[in-house]
Amino acid sequence: MKSKFVLLGVAVVAVLFVFTAAYVVDETEQVVVTQFGKVVGKPKVESGLYFKIPFIQNTTYFPKNLLEWDGDPGQIPTLDKTYIWVDTFARWRIVDSIKFFQTVNNTTSAQGRLDDIIDPAVRNLITENRLIETVRKTNRELDTYEIGLEDIKARPSYKIVIGRENITKKILGQAQPKLAKFGMELVDVKIKRINYVEQVRNSVYGRMVAERKQIAEKFRSEGKGEAKKILGEKERDLKKITSEAYK
């Protein structure tokens, strides 16, 4: 009887040992094994079943897929001294989980590092270029139709030299080298939205309203002229018909 209890106890201990020693790595995960706070061995980046020393070694899981960074919109002046709101986002991933564990340790701290690195790069590139460069990427003619007013036609035409797409590439080029020491790779950076600050926006809206009112007034004056022309032709034809009828 005692031998049965001993065997049962050994079996329970073995099961607990295997249960606490085994761990599973998913396809979207990578694992760093630590012993008393120090990294042991290479990170586990392939999915599967692995084992560690129970109660002595610990596992820290990190995502292996692309992660999101969404920056806070900020007010930035362009090269032509126009203040705009710029909202950017980026995609990044952990390429060296040991470096990542030893420096930033978790994705929350990594978001703070990205803020400190990407935001200044965005500000640098926006302030070095004109507003039109941050909005457009080619010199393709705009698909807009304006009434032929001289003041609208006389608007200056801008030639794109760098363009929005190259600006985002330069932002990526400035930020990426600074993230390598944290085991992070910046995959892409994009400008989500650009808008004028409120004061400039109100001025732009006012100018747009004035232009549309001017266009509407031109339509009304042309309509009145056409109406008088039609009424004149009607009176002429009416008199002609009446005179022929009397004759």
C-alpha positions in Angstrom: 0.0 0.0 0.0 2.8 2.4 0.9 4.5 1.7 -2.3 1.4 2.7 -4.2 1.2 6.0 -2.4 4.9 6.6 -3.1 4.4 5.8 -6.8 1.4 8.1 -6.9 3.3 10.9 -5.2 6.2 10.5 -7.7 3.7 10.6 -10.6 2.1 13.8 -9.2 5.5 15.4 -8.8 6.6 14.4 -12.3 3.4 15.8 -13.8 3.8 19.1 -11.9 7.5 19.2 -13.0 6.5 18.7 -16.7 3.6 21.2 -16.4 5.8 23.9 -14.9 8.7 23.2 -17.2 6.9 23.1 -20.5 5.8 26.2 -22.4 4.4 26.8 -25.8 5.4 29.5 -28.3 2.8 30.6 -30.8 3.4 31.7 -34.4 2.9 35.3 -33.5 5.2 35.2 -30.4 8.8 35.1 -29.4 10.1 34.2 -26.0 13.1 35.2 -23.9 14.1 32.8 -21.1 15.7 34.4 -18.0 17.3 32.9 -14.9 17.5 35.2 -11.9 16.9 38.2 -14.2 19.6 37.3 -16.8 18.9 36.0 -20.3 19.6 32.4 -20.8 20.3 31.0 -24.3 18.9 32.3 -27.5 15.3 33.6 -27.9 12.7 31.2 -29.1 11.3 32.6 -32.3 9.9 29.4 -33.9 6.5 28.1 -32.8 6.4 24.8 -30.8 6.8 23.2 -27.4 9.8 24.1 -25.3 11.1 23.3 -21.8 12.7 25.3 -19.0 13.9 24.7 -15.4 10.9 25.0 -13.2 10.8 27.7 -10.5 14.3 29.0 -11.6 13.8 30.1 -15.2 11.1 32.4 -16.3 9.7 33.2 -19.8 8.9 36.6 -21.2 6.7 36.7 -24.3 6.9 39.4 -27.0 4.9 39.8 -30.2 6.6 38.8 -33.4 4.1 40.4 -35.8 3.8 44.1 -36.9 2.8 46.5 -34.1 1.1 49.9 -34.3 2.3 53.3 -33.3 -0.1 56.2 -33.5 1.4 59.6 -32.9 -0.3 62.6 -31.2 -1.3 65.4 -33.6 1.0 68.4 -33.3 1.2 71.9 -34.5 4.3 72.4 -36.8 5.4 75.3 -38.9 6.3 74.6 -42.5 9.2 76.2 -44.4 6.9 78.9 -45.8 5.8 79.8 -42.2 2.4 78.2 -42.3 1.3 76.4 -39.1 -0.4 73.1 -39.7 -1.6 70.1 -37.6 0.2 66.9 -38.6 -1.0 63.5 -37.5 1.3 60.5 -38.3 1.2 56.7 -37.7 3.8 54.0 -38.1 4.3 50.2 -38.1 7.1 48.6 -36.2 8.3 45.2 -34.9 10.7 43.5 -32.5 13.6 42.1 -34.4 16.0 41.4 -31.5 14.0 40.3 -28.5 17.0 40.1 -26.2 18.0 43.7 -26.9 14.4 44.7 -26.5 14.1 42.9 -23.2 17.3 44.5 -21.8 16.5 48.0 -22.9 12.8 48.8 -23.1 11.5 45.5 -21.6 7.9 45.9 -22.8 5.7 47.3 -25.6 4.4 50.1 -23.4 7.9 51.5 -22.8 8.6 50.9 -26.5 5.7 53.3 -27.4 7.4 56.0 -25.4 10.7 55.4 -27.2 8.9 55.7 -30.5 7.3 59.0 -29.4 10.7 60.4 -28.5 12.3 59.4 -31.9 9.5 59.6 -34.5 8.0 62.9 -33.4 11.2 64.9 -33.7 11.9 63.4 -37.1 8.5 64.4 -38.3 9.0 67.9 -37.0 12.4 68.2 -38.7 11.1 67.2 -42.1 8.0 69.3 -42.0 9.8 72.4 -41.0 12.4 71.9 -43.8 9.8 71.8 -46.6 7.0 73.9 -48.0 3.3 73.1 -47.2 2.6 72.0 -50.8 5.5 69.4 -50.5 3.8 67.8 -47.5 0.4 67.6 -49.3 1.2 66.5 -52.8 3.6 63.9 -54.3 3.5 64.7 -58.0 3.0 67.6 -60.4 -0.1 66.1 -61.8 -2.8 68.7 -62.7 -5.5 68.8 -60.2 -8.9 67.5 -61.3 -10.8 70.7 -60.3 -12.9 73.0 -62.4 -12.9 76.7 -61.8 -15.0 79.4 -63.5 -12.7 81.5 -65.7 -12.1 84.3 -63.3 -8.8 86.2 -63.8 -7.9 86.3 -60.2 -8.5 82.5 -59.8 -6.5 81.7 -62.9 -3.7 84.0 -61.7 -3.0 81.8 -58.7 0.7 80.8 -58.5 1.5 77.3 -59.7 3.9 75.2 -57.5 6.3 72.7 -58.7 6.8 69.7 -56.4 10.5 68.9 -55.8 10.4 66.4 -52.9 6.8 65.4 -52.3 4.9 63.8 -49.5 6.1 60.3 -50.3 9.8 61.2 -50.1 9.2 63.2 -46.9 7.8 60.1 -45.2 10.8 58.1 -46.5 13.2 60.6 -45.0 11.3 60.5 -41.7 11.8 56.7 -41.7 15.5 57.1 -42.6 16.1 59.5 -39.7 14.2 57.4 -37.1 15.2 53.8 -38.0 18.9 54.0 -37.0 18.0 55.3 -33.5 15.7 52.3 -32.9 18.3 49.6 -33.8 19.9 49.7 -30.3 16.5 48.8 -28.8 16.0 45.7 -31.0 13.2 47.4 -32.8 12.7 47.9 -36.6 10.6 50.7 -38.0 8.8 49.2 -41.0 6.9 52.3 -42.3 5.8 55.8 -41.4 2.9 57.6 -43.0 1.2 61.0 -42.6 -2.3 60.3 -41.7 -3.7 63.8 -41.8 -2.6 67.4 -42.4 -4.8 70.4 -41.6 -4.4 74.1 -41.0 -4.5 75.4 -37.4 -7.8 77.0 -36.5 -6.8 80.6 -37.3 -5.4 79.8 -40.7 -8.3 77.5 -41.4 -10.8 80.2 -40.7 -8.9 82.5 -43.1 -8.9 79.8 -45.8 -12.6 79.2 -45.4 -13.3 82.9 -45.6 -11.3 83.1 -48.8 -13.1 80.1 -50.3 -16.5 81.6 -49.4 -15.6 84.9 -51.0 -14.5 83.1 -54.2 -17.7 81.1 -54.4 -19.8 84.2 -53.9 -17.9 85.9 -56.7 -18.5 82.9 -58.9 -22.2 82.9 -58.0 -22.5 86.6 -58.7 -20.9 86.0 -62.1 -23.5 83.3 -62.8 -26.3 85.6 -61.7 -25.2 88.5 -63.9 -24.7 86.2 -66.9 -28.2 84.8 -66.2 -29.8 88.2 -66.0 -28.1 89.2 -69.3 -29.3 86.0 -71.0 -32.8 86.6 -69.6 -33.0 90.1 -71.1 -31.7 88.8 -74.4 -34.4 86.1 -74.5 -37.2 88.7 -73.6 -35.9 91.0 -76.3 -36.1 88.3 -78.9 -39.5 87.4 -77.7 -40.8 90.9 -78.0 -39.3 91.2 -81.5 -40.8 87.9 -82.7 -44.2 88.9 -81.1 -44.3 92.2 -82.9 -43.3 90.5 -86.2 -46.1 87.9 -85.9 -48.6 90.6 -84.9 -47.7 92.9 -87.8 -47.9 90.0 -90.3 -51.3 89.0 -88.9 -52.7 92.5 -89.3 -51.3 92.6 -92.9 
